[in-house]
Amino acid sequence: MTTGTRAIARNLSWMLASRGVMAVLSLAYLAIVTRTLGVSDFGRFALIIGASQALTALVSFQTWQIIVQYGTRAAETGNQQRLARLVRACLLLDAGSAFIGILLAAIAIYQWGDALGVRPVHARATLLFSIAQLLSIRSTPLGILRMRDRFSLAAIADSMTPIVRLVGAALAVFVKPTVSGFLVAWGAAEILTAAAYWYFLGKTGDFALLRGKTSLKSVIRDHPGLLRFALSTNANLTLGLTSKQVPLLMVGGAVGSASAGAFRLALQLAQALTKFSQLVARAAFPEIVRALGTDGMHRIGGLLGRSLLMTGTIAVLVFVVVVFAGKSALVLLGGPEFARAYPSLVCLAAAGCIDLLTAGFEPLLTAAQRAGLTFVIRLLAAVMLFVTAFLLVGSMGVLGISLAVLVNAVMVAALLGIATIHLLRTSKKLAE
């Protein structure tokens, strides 16, 4: 096993430990929420969460990727001033996007709340949840911890989300078993998770990086291509959302909140089972950046091949579990009325497994300064998702939108695969 592979495995092991805890706890609080609210109110709750997360993704920048991409070399060479300027600029970017997001959230909730599934009685709680989510700035400390290879601390901080949600959901059952009550619990989870990230950042001594003034012009001058990279990663995050939250909003708008509730449970269960793809990408990205900085593309092919073998094996196992146990899991978590979401669950799990197969492709393209290309790929796939959903929703309802998500995943995987193969071949020819 190479040094890079061992580093990815180490990073991934900490993430898996955290996500293992999160998966178990998420099933517990999900069961509490679905059985307390019922399919219709859970659908409204899911639509509110989905709309808020969509807005957050729209305005947020993946500053953790910026720090890992451009801060790693500065940290390795000991250029603390350059690193500090970069970190402060990323924090300003996070704060500015949060402020813009709060304004947009207020406008959206009070002007188009009905279209988003937000009833007037839920408007205040929805706005407070959106504010909590937007102000829970964690991308900057996350980037610093990953740049420093402190994945263990990041994993512990991440674990706060399901723990607080579980405790909050249990309290809501006794204090306020309503949509608003659960929104308060989810908002508290966002705030305390962000607080944990900042606490651990203080433990590492990296708060010193935040002291002093910075100039965005000087940061852009220090790191050519940073602005394009930041815009591309933001656009990629927004388009990646099309296979996550936007289909849920489409179900709510086209079919209703009850169907949205069943779809949301299927979507969350599928995402919980296939979350491994995101973990692989996050664990691999810092090592790919380091490998490119030291050996160029020399080690990347083997690193990617081993990643593909590992994720492919897991994808097959996950899909088999979904096919044979998916319906029972839906009934266990939500009740008999959620069993109708089983066909959607199979489609969504298949989409997640395809994402899992190609988990290493996008980090490689991003680290190789091809973020613009991944944006084009996701844009084309998003267009295909909307076209497919529009054509199928009339005759197939929720299942049609689920199939559109699957089509999106297939298209993204195929195009990312072609782009990755082309990048590796081109780099090999240049090396020769």
Legacy VTK file of the C-alpha trace (Angstrom):
# vtk DataFile Version 3.0
C-alpha trace
ASCII
DATASET POLYDATA
POINTS 432 float
0.000 0.000 0.000
1.448 3.352 -1.045
1.821 6.341 1.273
-1.051 8.174 -0.452
-3.339 5.142 -0.198
-2.518 4.728 3.493
-3.234 8.409 4.106
-6.598 8.154 2.343
-7.416 4.984 4.311
-6.488 6.729 7.578
-8.555 9.796 6.750
-11.424 7.605 5.625
-11.325 5.484 8.785
-11.945 8.555 10.946
-14.780 9.644 8.686
-16.325 6.178 8.708
-16.178 6.046 12.500
-18.010 9.367 12.632
-20.458 8.481 9.870
-21.129 5.085 11.416
-22.305 6.819 14.579
-24.213 9.362 12.501
-25.937 6.668 10.427
-27.214 4.786 13.465
-28.366 7.956 15.217
-29.935 9.367 12.041
-32.121 6.289 11.667
-33.262 6.750 15.263
-34.181 10.436 14.976
-35.671 9.876 11.526
-38.004 7.242 12.972
-39.013 9.651 15.749
-39.813 12.472 13.329
-41.707 10.390 10.757
-43.824 8.559 13.304
-44.577 11.733 15.259
-45.500 13.942 12.294
-47.014 11.385 9.913
-46.487 11.308 6.175
-48.080 14.691 5.316
-46.497 16.818 8.043
-43.187 15.026 7.561
-43.469 15.989 3.908
-43.900 19.655 4.896
-40.952 19.363 7.287
-38.840 17.793 4.535
-39.796 20.495 2.012
-38.790 23.234 4.467
-35.439 21.565 5.208
-34.875 20.939 1.500
-35.628 24.533 0.517
-33.316 25.873 3.223
-30.497 23.541 2.229
-30.976 24.461 -1.416
-30.649 28.143 -0.554
-27.559 27.492 1.568
-25.915 25.579 -1.273
-26.808 28.361 -3.713
-24.938 31.079 -1.794
-22.200 29.055 -0.078
-18.659 28.553 -1.324
-16.691 25.379 -0.695
-14.007 27.321 1.159
-12.641 24.121 2.678
-11.603 23.046 -0.813
-10.008 26.451 -1.423
-7.953 26.126 1.769
-6.852 22.573 0.957
-6.121 23.411 -2.694
-4.149 26.630 -2.117
-3.181 26.464 1.553
-1.441 23.080 1.527
1.631 24.329 -0.353
1.870 27.473 1.822
1.667 25.321 4.964
4.270 22.846 3.699
6.711 25.643 2.799
6.138 27.449 6.086
4.699 30.587 4.493
2.388 31.447 7.382
1.593 34.962 6.168
0.311 33.751 2.824
-1.681 30.979 4.537
-3.176 33.444 7.039
-4.264 35.815 4.267
-5.949 32.912 2.466
-7.765 31.681 5.581
-9.034 35.157 6.480
-10.285 35.680 2.926
-12.162 32.368 3.078
-13.784 33.363 6.372
-14.881 36.683 4.842
-16.304 34.743 1.902
-18.264 32.474 4.260
-19.594 35.424 6.273
-20.581 37.414 3.182
-22.427 34.481 1.610
-24.258 33.865 4.921
-25.444 37.486 5.033
-26.702 37.338 1.434
-28.370 34.001 2.159
-30.278 35.396 5.134
-31.685 38.209 3.012
-32.716 35.781 0.272
-34.253 33.411 2.839
-36.417 36.151 4.326
-37.633 37.212 0.878
-38.286 33.638 -0.267
-40.145 32.580 2.886
-42.457 35.589 3.110
-43.005 36.074 -0.633
-43.057 32.511 -2.005
-43.524 30.435 1.144
-46.651 28.633 -0.095
-44.897 27.513 -3.280
-42.041 26.110 -1.162
-44.416 24.260 1.163
-43.989 26.747 4.030
-47.283 27.543 5.739
-47.649 30.920 7.512
-47.673 29.140 10.889
-44.217 27.708 10.084
-42.729 30.871 8.551
-40.961 32.124 11.673
-39.465 28.740 12.588
-38.383 28.221 8.980
-36.616 31.586 8.880
-34.890 30.916 12.214
-33.729 27.523 10.955
-32.391 29.075 7.741
-30.549 31.754 9.738
-29.058 29.100 12.041
-27.909 27.036 9.073
-26.404 30.002 7.224
-24.634 31.465 10.264
-23.240 28.077 11.307
-19.998 28.752 9.461
-17.877 25.637 9.476
-16.295 25.348 6.027
-13.239 27.466 6.939
-12.316 25.510 10.112
-13.099 22.278 8.268
-10.619 23.213 5.546
-7.896 24.030 8.075
-8.417 20.757 9.950
-8.274 18.743 6.726
-5.242 20.643 5.504
-3.519 19.733 8.791
-4.655 16.084 8.487
-6.746 16.464 11.657
-9.559 14.300 10.307
-10.185 12.837 13.764
-11.191 16.239 15.166
-13.383 17.001 12.146
-15.083 13.613 12.569
-15.862 14.321 16.224
-17.290 17.739 15.330
-19.450 16.186 12.598
-20.863 13.726 15.117
-22.505 16.608 16.980
-25.183 16.923 14.277
-26.910 13.544 14.770
-26.427 13.603 18.537
-28.123 16.986 18.933
-30.834 16.076 16.410
-31.628 12.891 18.326
-31.783 14.668 21.670
-33.732 17.551 20.126
-36.198 15.214 18.414
-36.815 13.353 21.685
-37.416 16.648 23.513
-39.694 17.914 20.743
-41.932 14.848 21.138
-42.683 15.883 24.727
-42.429 19.691 24.466
-43.617 20.631 20.970
-44.333 17.660 18.641
-44.883 19.858 15.586
-43.024 20.858 12.433
-41.813 24.023 14.182
-40.578 22.043 17.185
-38.431 19.760 15.043
-37.118 22.739 13.052
-35.821 24.238 16.307
-34.034 20.968 17.083
-32.441 20.869 13.613
-31.339 24.501 13.957
-29.708 23.801 17.324
-27.808 20.908 15.738
-26.382 23.218 13.065
-25.219 25.788 15.627
-23.608 23.287 18.010
-21.845 21.439 15.176
-20.292 24.700 13.977
-19.314 25.526 17.578
-17.538 22.163 17.839
-15.533 22.882 14.676
-14.381 26.249 16.009
-13.562 24.731 19.401
-11.299 22.113 17.834
-9.704 24.728 15.614
-8.775 26.597 18.783
-7.278 23.388 20.225
-4.923 23.126 17.231
-3.642 26.665 17.735
-4.744 27.799 14.279
-6.849 30.689 15.575
-3.705 32.751 15.075
-4.317 32.538 11.320
-7.480 34.609 11.734
-5.797 37.586 13.401
-5.015 40.612 11.327
-6.369 42.261 8.231
-6.466 40.868 4.735
-7.091 42.063 1.220
-8.934 39.976 -1.344
-6.764 41.540 -4.045
-3.586 40.367 -2.316
-4.997 36.844 -1.908
-5.950 36.662 -5.571
-2.485 37.940 -6.433
-0.913 35.264 -4.191
-2.931 32.461 -5.803
-3.596 32.853 -9.556
-6.777 31.057 -10.585
-8.296 31.152 -7.082
-11.310 33.249 -8.073
-12.188 30.929 -10.945
-11.701 27.918 -8.672
-13.981 29.418 -5.984
-16.744 30.221 -8.455
-16.474 26.792 -10.076
-16.666 24.876 -6.786
-19.666 26.959 -5.721
-21.379 26.281 -9.050
-20.564 22.566 -8.783
-22.072 22.413 -5.288
-25.219 24.159 -6.501
-25.600 21.853 -9.491
-24.799 18.794 -7.395
-27.847 19.758 -5.358
-30.056 18.992 -8.360
-29.809 15.294 -7.527
-30.404 15.897 -3.809
-32.863 18.602 -2.705
-34.345 19.936 -5.959
-36.080 16.628 -6.856
-37.732 16.723 -3.426
-39.040 20.232 -4.111
-40.254 19.034 -7.521
-42.183 16.185 -5.879
-43.757 18.583 -3.396
-44.779 21.007 -6.133
-46.053 18.408 -8.583
-47.576 15.712 -6.373
-48.048 17.138 -2.864
-46.596 17.086 0.640
-47.648 13.508 1.461
-45.757 12.152 -1.539
-42.864 14.467 -0.659
-42.735 12.902 2.797
-42.500 9.367 1.417
-39.956 10.487 -1.192
-37.854 12.262 1.456
-37.654 9.162 3.642
-36.571 7.089 0.636
-34.048 9.761 -0.370
-32.574 10.047 3.115
-32.302 6.288 3.494
-30.609 5.994 0.092
-28.214 8.833 0.926
-27.366 7.275 4.288
-26.469 4.005 2.590
-24.399 5.639 -0.165
-22.766 8.417 1.891
-19.495 6.572 1.437
-18.951 8.300 -1.931
-18.769 11.732 -0.312
-16.442 10.397 2.370
-14.082 8.930 -0.246
-14.023 12.232 -2.115
-13.313 14.264 1.025
-10.664 11.846 2.270
-8.954 11.639 -1.123
-8.899 15.343 -2.040
-6.052 16.464 0.303
-3.908 13.489 -0.738
-4.539 14.099 -4.432
-3.500 17.747 -3.988
-0.275 16.634 -2.271
0.407 13.962 -4.892
-0.022 16.433 -7.725
2.278 18.870 -5.950
5.098 16.348 -5.498
4.836 13.668 -8.202
2.439 15.259 -10.717
0.199 12.614 -12.258
2.727 9.850 -11.661
0.933 8.189 -8.739
-2.622 9.209 -9.467
-3.630 6.361 -11.790
-2.860 3.642 -9.248
-4.420 5.650 -6.439
-7.616 6.081 -8.445
-7.718 2.417 -9.476
-7.549 1.190 -5.888
-10.225 3.684 -4.897
-12.480 2.463 -7.717
-12.083 -1.189 -6.686
-12.958 -0.389 -3.087
-15.975 1.771 -3.880
-17.250 -0.622 -6.550
-17.353 -3.508 -4.085
-19.199 -1.428 -1.517
-21.661 -0.112 -4.139
-22.709 -3.633 -5.131
-23.209 -4.673 -1.510
-25.231 -1.536 -0.721
-27.539 -2.021 -3.691
-28.202 -5.665 -2.808
-29.141 -4.605 0.742
-31.529 -1.941 -0.598
-33.268 -4.331 -2.992
-33.896 -7.018 -0.386
-34.389 -4.952 2.786
-35.436 -1.514 1.526
-39.208 -1.912 1.878
-38.904 -3.322 5.399
-36.648 -0.414 6.378
-39.170 2.146 5.098
-42.011 0.520 7.051
-39.853 0.195 10.169
-38.797 3.834 10.110
-41.981 5.541 8.981
-44.872 3.118 9.096
-46.927 1.253 6.460
-47.863 4.439 4.550
-44.185 4.910 3.596
-43.941 1.511 1.836
-45.103 3.144 -1.418
-41.696 4.839 -1.650
-39.892 1.507 -2.238
-39.606 1.860 -6.064
-38.229 5.364 -5.578
-35.798 4.044 -2.964
-34.402 1.490 -5.438
-33.874 4.185 -8.101
-32.319 6.633 -5.644
-30.049 3.966 -4.175
-28.927 2.978 -7.676
-28.096 6.633 -8.354
-26.151 6.814 -5.096
-24.219 3.637 -5.917
-23.246 5.073 -9.303
-22.008 8.213 -7.509
-20.040 5.904 -5.240
-18.306 4.228 -8.194
-16.982 7.548 -9.469
-16.213 9.121 -6.082
-12.552 9.721 -6.917
-13.072 11.354 -10.321
-14.292 14.803 -9.311
-11.624 15.367 -6.590
-8.943 14.562 -9.178
-10.380 16.947 -11.752
-10.784 19.659 -9.107
-7.230 19.222 -7.794
-5.946 19.337 -11.393
-7.626 22.738 -11.905
-10.479 21.275 -13.994
-13.294 22.565 -11.757
-14.739 24.445 -14.738
-15.049 21.192 -16.649
-16.891 19.488 -13.785
-19.259 22.475 -13.725
-20.095 21.979 -17.416
-20.639 18.258 -16.800
-23.000 18.880 -13.891
-24.819 21.586 -15.836
-25.506 19.213 -18.739
-26.632 16.493 -16.321
-28.901 18.947 -14.484
-30.578 19.901 -17.759
-31.107 16.206 -18.485
-32.596 15.718 -14.998
-35.169 18.479 -15.485
-36.063 17.328 -19.004
-36.480 13.711 -17.894
-38.522 14.701 -14.840
-40.781 16.931 -16.946
-41.401 14.116 -19.439
-42.054 11.399 -16.840
-43.793 13.101 -13.914
-47.137 13.320 -15.694
-47.397 9.588 -16.348
-45.275 8.141 -13.529
-45.508 10.718 -10.729
-42.880 10.382 -7.995
-41.246 7.398 -9.694
-40.659 9.533 -12.788
-38.684 12.075 -10.765
-36.743 9.233 -9.117
-35.823 7.878 -12.541
-34.701 11.387 -13.534
-32.302 11.378 -10.559
-30.923 8.052 -11.784
-30.460 9.426 -15.310
-28.611 12.397 -13.809
-26.243 10.095 -11.899
-25.514 7.958 -14.978
-24.757 11.009 -17.100
-22.491 12.607 -14.472
-20.602 9.329 -13.982
-20.117 8.773 -17.713
-18.895 12.310 -18.428
-16.639 12.458 -15.352
-15.182 9.092 -16.338
-14.430 10.264 -19.876
-12.859 13.495 -18.567
-10.720 11.608 -16.043
-9.450 9.097 -18.603
-8.610 11.931 -20.995
-6.741 13.806 -18.243
-4.670 10.751 -17.286
-3.835 9.901 -20.900
-2.891 13.474 -21.734
-0.673 13.723 -18.667
1.020 10.434 -19.512
1.797 11.589 -23.052
3.249 14.859 -21.753
5.389 12.951 -19.257
6.785 10.778 -22.044
LINES 1 433
432 0 1 2 3 4 5 6 7 8 9 10 11 12 13 14 15 16 17 18 19 20 21 22 23 24 25 26 27 28 29 30 31 32 33 34 35 36 37 38 39 40 41 42 43 44 45 46 47 48 49 50 51 52 53 54 55 56 57 58 59 60 61 62 63 64 65 66 67 68 69 70 71 72 73 74 75 76 77 78 79 80 81 82 83 84 85 86 87 88 89 90 91 92 93 94 95 96 97 98 99 100 101 102 103 104 105 106 107 108 109 110 111 112 113 114 115 116 117 118 119 120 121 122 123 124 125 126 127 128 129 130 131 132 133 134 135 136 137 138 139 140 141 142 143 144 145 146 147 148 149 150 151 152 153 154 155 156 157 158 159 160 161 162 163 164 165 166 167 168 169 170 171 172 173 174 175 176 177 178 179 180 181 182 183 184 185 186 187 188 189 190 191 192 193 194 195 196 197 198 199 200 201 202 203 204 205 206 207 208 209 210 211 212 213 214 215 216 217 218 219 220 221 222 223 224 225 226 227 228 229 230 231 232 233 234 235 236 237 238 239 240 241 242 243 244 245 246 247 248 249 250 251 252 253 254 255 256 257 258 259 260 261 262 263 264 265 266 267 268 269 270 271 272 273 274 275 276 277 278 279 280 281 282 283 284 285 286 287 288 289 290 291 292 293 294 295 296 297 298 299 300 301 302 303 304 305 306 307 308 309 310 311 312 313 314 315 316 317 318 319 320 321 322 323 324 325 326 327 328 329 330 331 332 333 334 335 336 337 338 339 340 341 342 343 344 345 346 347 348 349 350 351 352 353 354 355 356 357 358 359 360 361 362 363 364 365 366 367 368 369 370 371 372 373 374 375 376 377 378 379 380 381 382 383 384 385 386 387 388 389 390 391 392 393 394 395 396 397 398 399 400 401 402 403 404 405 406 407 408 409 410 411 412 413 414 415 416 417 418 419 420 421 422 423 424 425 426 427 428 429 430 431
